[in-house]
Amino acid sequence: MWTSKVRRMGRSGSGSIGVAMIWAAVIIASAIILKGTEYFSQMFVVLAGGAAGSLIVLGGSTTRKET
């Protein structure tokens, strides 16, 4: 039981890092494309919220008990 939990935590950590890197790339690319437009601040909030939400969901899915 202990080893499966350690293995799962290792996978979830790398998954969280991967998801964070993807969202960072999306936010940076969007910022470059929308730079100087009136939509930049609105889209930044939406993208940042999406990134935070996905990391919360991903983190929550790894803390559930195995049955």
GIPE-V228458 format. One record per residue. PSI is psi in radians with two decimals (none if undefined). Layout:
((PSI) (PSI))
This chain:
((-0.76) (-0.77) (-0.62) (-0.62) (-0.73) (-0.76) (-0.76) (-0.71) (-0.66) (-0.73) (-0.71) (-0.61) (-0.77) (-0.57) (-0.72) (-0.71) (-0.73) (-0.79) (-0.74) (-0.69) (-0.71) (-0.82) (-0.67) (-0.74) (-0.72) (-0.76) (-0.74) (-0.79) (-0.74) (-0.69) (-0.70) (-0.77) (-0.71) (0.04) (2.26) (0.02) (2.91) (-0.20) (-0.15) (-0.91) (-0.63) (-0.79) (-0.58) (-0.74) (-0.77) (-0.81) (-0.71) (-0.68) (-0.70) (-0.71) (-0.81) (-0.74) (-0.74) (-0.62) (-0.62) (-0.78) (-0.76) (-0.74) (-0.67) (-0.54) (-0.41) (-0.26) (-0.08) (2.59) (2.51) (2.50) (none))
